Amino acid sequence: MGKKCIGVDVGGTSVKLGLFEITGELVKKWEIPTRKEEGGKYIINDIADSILHQVLAQENVSFKDIEGVGMGVPGPVMPDGYVEVCVNLGWREKYPAKELSDLLEGLPVKCGNDANVAALGEMWQGGGKGYTDIVMITLGTGVGGGVIIDEQIITGKHGLGGEIGHIHVRDEETEHCNCGGVGCLEQVASATGIAREARRKMAAADTPSVLREAGDQVTAKDVLDAAKTGDILALEVMEVVGHYLGVALASLALTVDPQMFVIGGGVSKAGQYLVEVINRHYAQYMPISENRGTIGLAKLGNDAGIYGAARLVLG
Amino acid sequence: MGKKCIGVDVGGTSVKLGLFEITGELVKKWEIPTRKEEGGKYIINDIADSILHQVLAQENVSFKDIEGVGMGVPGPVMPDGYVEVCVNLGWREKYPAKELSDLLEGLPVKCGNDANVAALGEMWQGGGKGYTDIVMITLGTGVGGGVIIDEQIITGKHGLGGEIGHIHVRDEETEHCNCGGVGCLEQVASATGIAREARRKMAAADTPSVLREAGDQVTAKDVLDAAKTGDILALEVMEVVGHYLGVALASLALTVDPQMFVIGGGVSKAGQYLVEVINRHYAQYMPISENRGTIGLAKLGNDAGIYGAARLVLG
């Protein structure tokens, strides 16, 4: 029996866990509910109990077979493992990795930001497999990201590494982002942002469009589906989205110059069409060199977090 | 006598060299002309000869006292040391580090891009001394940069790491940058860019200004000097420059999150005033956290290259 590692992805609703061979094969995965009451004080205990039960009891794996446990949490994690606040979990001022390690007989535990950890997972066994340097951009309700250089997460010195969603890209924006800024990438390239852009375009002109049937209920999926069929208004929306994503990717390429950009999150279900839109705009802002990072799709879906967490503890 | 290292900064006009203690003290520095004729074929030989003469003969330092030689060159350097092209030197398809090592009895030699290497120098003994993670931005005729994480240059997988000057920041720009792009940071924040912005403002309105005396000959220094005295038009120019620099720094902070930004180059002679302008705009695009990288001035001037090159070979 080979050595194992465990990946834990702590979300606001459920905690996903996975047992892996250190070579990257998923042995089993399972979930437990996230108990957020009383400042999330039960979460770490629940994770420890679940590991003891699901892995050590059920799988007949002993502590000495486990290299360690990695954990992704929804908030900034300082280089020393300190978590000042995780709004979605109710956590304040914690060292979650140390707490979990103490409950697991001192097993090595490492903790990282969930978006960064997902990027590491995609590098290890997903869309970026075979590469050492990738940037992942997750286009979901918000826009998250992770920068991986030499197989290591760029956490940053204040936990802000890979906070790609809040890069300012749009000077003419007037509404505020959740972060307090104006003109963030997230405001235009998230699922929410794409839908908003569609509502704006519908209000600004009379261009006929299938999107008008949905009206204010229009979704990012509606926009992408319509764009693929050639709907003019949807194509206009995607030109705006593609422009700002292309600008952001070029900016990242000229900063950390990865081998590959991995696009994930719900919006990435639009597949190769989305990659082509982004790539066209990205190329426009990279005239400096055709020898540059490529763009592709994420492959692990919601499992990226457990894969990356497991990889995190392998160093 | 302590161990030594040698830093070489290969420029288009002259090659600067420095002998250092490995602890960072500069022992001596000197220059030789850059012989660019015949594809720059004499440059590496000249460097080797100069090291043999100035260091091994004159300083009575033997090969065993030297840890190695670092070299900064004006062009992209691949992770394996390959230089496809250095326009300013006439070089094509070379491994300059290997060539120099072969001429110096196999002494370890490392090669890096000059702007990246200067950033490493400022981290080691300059404005970023005491830090491990900095981003340097050099505001000169162009805009260069270097990203240092954990005391290592982020070279990037295609030699594009730290090419900060060509980050696209200005959507409404219409003129082309030297790189072929439109709206690059360099077009607005270089000395050339600041002067151009001043010419544009003078042409666009009748605002009285001391800058009108210089007319089309206005320089970045004129603009910064006038802005410090409260000249309205110069202040307007610096608001534009500060905006785009602030946006770029925030974008970098949300990607690699350094401890410090080090501002260098001729424009940085404007000192603390420039830092304050940039910082005000940077803060505006970083509402996500007040715990973030600070902004300060470079300290090594034209010696940053030899310091960084010497540091490069120390690993």
HADDOCK unambig.tbl for C-alpha pairs under 7 A between the chains (distance, minus, plus):
assign (segid A and resid 154 and name CA) (segid B and resid 256 and name CA) 6.23 0.50 0.50
assign (segid A and resid 156 and name CA) (segid B and resid 256 and name CA) 5.53 0.50 0.50
assign (segid A and resid 156 and name CA) (segid B and resid 257 and name CA) 4.43 0.50 0.50
assign (segid A and resid 156 and name CA) (segid B and resid 258 and name CA) 6.17 0.50 0.50
assign (segid A and resid 157 and name CA) (segid B and resid 257 and name CA) 5.85 0.50 0.50
assign (segid A and resid 157 and name CA) (segid B and resid 258 and name CA) 5.90 0.50 0.50
assign (segid A and resid 157 and name CA) (segid B and resid 259 and name CA) 5.99 0.50 0.50
assign (segid A and resid 158 and name CA) (segid B and resid 257 and name CA) 6.63 0.50 0.50
assign (segid A and resid 158 and name CA) (segid B and resid 291 and name CA) 6.33 0.50 0.50
assign (segid A and resid 158 and name CA) (segid B and resid 292 and name CA) 5.99 0.50 0.50
assign (segid A and resid 160 and name CA) (segid B and resid 254 and name CA) 5.48 0.50 0.50
assign (segid A and resid 160 and name CA) (segid B and resid 257 and name CA) 5.57 0.50 0.50
assign (segid A and resid 161 and name CA) (segid B and resid 254 and name CA) 5.54 0.50 0.50
assign (segid A and resid 161 and name CA) (segid B and resid 255 and name CA) 4.87 0.50 0.50
assign (segid A and resid 161 and name CA) (segid B and resid 256 and name CA) 4.80 0.50 0.50
assign (segid A and resid 161 and name CA) (segid B and resid 257 and name CA) 5.12 0.50 0.50
assign (segid A and resid 162 and name CA) (segid B and resid 254 and name CA) 5.92 0.50 0.50
assign (segid A and resid 162 and name CA) (segid B and resid 255 and name CA) 4.60 0.50 0.50
assign (segid A and resid 162 and name CA) (segid B and resid 256 and name CA) 6.71 0.50 0.50
assign (segid A and resid 163 and name CA) (segid B and resid 254 and name CA) 4.93 0.50 0.50
assign (segid A and resid 163 and name CA) (segid B and resid 255 and name CA) 6.16 0.50 0.50
assign (segid A and resid 164 and name CA) (segid B and resid 254 and name CA) 6.05 0.50 0.50
assign (segid A and resid 164 and name CA) (segid B and resid 255 and name CA) 6.29 0.50 0.50
assign (segid A and resid 167 and name CA) (segid B and resid 250 and name CA) 6.98 0.50 0.50
assign (segid A and resid 167 and name CA) (segid B and resid 251 and name CA) 5.02 0.50 0.50
assign (segid A and resid 167 and name CA) (segid B and resid 254 and name CA) 6.50 0.50 0.50
assign (segid A and resid 168 and name CA) (segid B and resid 247 and name CA) 6.47 0.50 0.50
assign (segid A and resid 168 and name CA) (segid B and resid 251 and name CA) 6.75 0.50 0.50
assign (segid A and resid 168 and name CA) (segid B and resid 285 and name CA) 6.73 0.50 0.50
assign (segid A and resid 179 and name CA) (segid B and resid 287 and name CA) 6.41 0.50 0.50
assign (segid A and resid 179 and name CA) (segid B and resid 288 and name CA) 5.32 0.50 0.50
assign (segid A and resid 180 and name CA) (segid B and resid 287 and name CA) 5.63 0.50 0.50
assign (segid A and resid 180 and name CA) (segid B and resid 288 and name CA) 6.87 0.50 0.50
assign (segid A and resid 181 and name CA) (segid B and resid 285 and name CA) 6.04 0.50 0.50
assign (segid A and resid 181 and name CA) (segid B and resid 287 and name CA) 5.88 0.50 0.50
assign (segid A and resid 247 and name CA) (segid B and resid 168 and name CA) 6.48 0.50 0.50
assign (segid A and resid 250 and name CA) (segid B and resid 167 and name CA) 6.99 0.50 0.50
assign (segid A and resid 251 and name CA) (segid B and resid 167 and name CA) 5.01 0.50 0.50
assign (segid A and resid 251 and name CA) (segid B and resid 168 and name CA) 6.74 0.50 0.50
assign (segid A and resid 254 and name CA) (segid B and resid 160 and name CA) 5.48 0.50 0.50
assign (segid A and resid 254 and name CA) (segid B and resid 161 and name CA) 5.54 0.50 0.50
assign (segid A and resid 254 and name CA) (segid B and resid 162 and name CA) 5.91 0.50 0.50
assign (segid A and resid 254 and name CA) (segid B and resid 163 and name CA) 4.92 0.50 0.50
assign (segid A and resid 254 and name CA) (segid B and resid 164 and name CA) 6.05 0.50 0.50
assign (segid A and resid 254 and name CA) (segid B and resid 167 and name CA) 6.51 0.50 0.50
assign (segid A and resid 255 and name CA) (segid B and resid 161 and name CA) 4.87 0.50 0.50
assign (segid A and resid 255 and name CA) (segid B and resid 162 and name CA) 4.59 0.50 0.50
assign (segid A and resid 255 and name CA) (segid B and resid 163 and name CA) 6.16 0.50 0.50
assign (segid A and resid 255 and name CA) (segid B and resid 164 and name CA) 6.29 0.50 0.50
assign (segid A and resid 256 and name CA) (segid B and resid 154 and name CA) 6.23 0.50 0.50
assign (segid A and resid 256 and name CA) (segid B and resid 156 and name CA) 5.52 0.50 0.50
assign (segid A and resid 256 and name CA) (segid B and resid 161 and name CA) 4.79 0.50 0.50
assign (segid A and resid 256 and name CA) (segid B and resid 162 and name CA) 6.69 0.50 0.50
assign (segid A and resid 257 and name CA) (segid B and resid 156 and name CA) 4.42 0.50 0.50
assign (segid A and resid 257 and name CA) (segid B and resid 157 and name CA) 5.86 0.50 0.50
assign (segid A and resid 257 and name CA) (segid B and resid 158 and name CA) 6.65 0.50 0.50
assign (segid A and resid 257 and name CA) (segid B and resid 160 and name CA) 5.55 0.50 0.50
assign (segid A and resid 257 and name CA) (segid B and resid 161 and name CA) 5.10 0.50 0.50
assign (segid A and resid 258 and name CA) (segid B and resid 156 and name CA) 6.15 0.50 0.50
assign (segid A and resid 258 and name CA) (segid B and resid 157 and name CA) 5.90 0.50 0.50
assign (segid A and resid 259 and name CA) (segid B and resid 157 and name CA) 5.98 0.50 0.50
assign (segid A and resid 285 and name CA) (segid B and resid 168 and name CA) 6.73 0.50 0.50
assign (segid A and resid 285 and name CA) (segid B and resid 181 and name CA) 6.04 0.50 0.50
assign (segid A and resid 287 and name CA) (segid B and resid 179 and name CA) 6.40 0.50 0.50
assign (segid A and resid 287 and name CA) (segid B and resid 180 and name CA) 5.62 0.50 0.50
assign (segid A and resid 287 and name CA) (segid B and resid 181 and name CA) 5.87 0.50 0.50
assign (segid A and resid 288 and name CA) (segid B and resid 179 and name CA) 5.31 0.50 0.50
assign (segid A and resid 288 and name CA) (segid B and resid 180 and name CA) 6.85 0.50 0.50
assign (segid A and resid 291 and name CA) (segid B and resid 158 and name CA) 6.35 0.50 0.50
assign (segid A and resid 292 and name CA) (segid B and resid 158 and name CA) 6.01 0.50 0.50
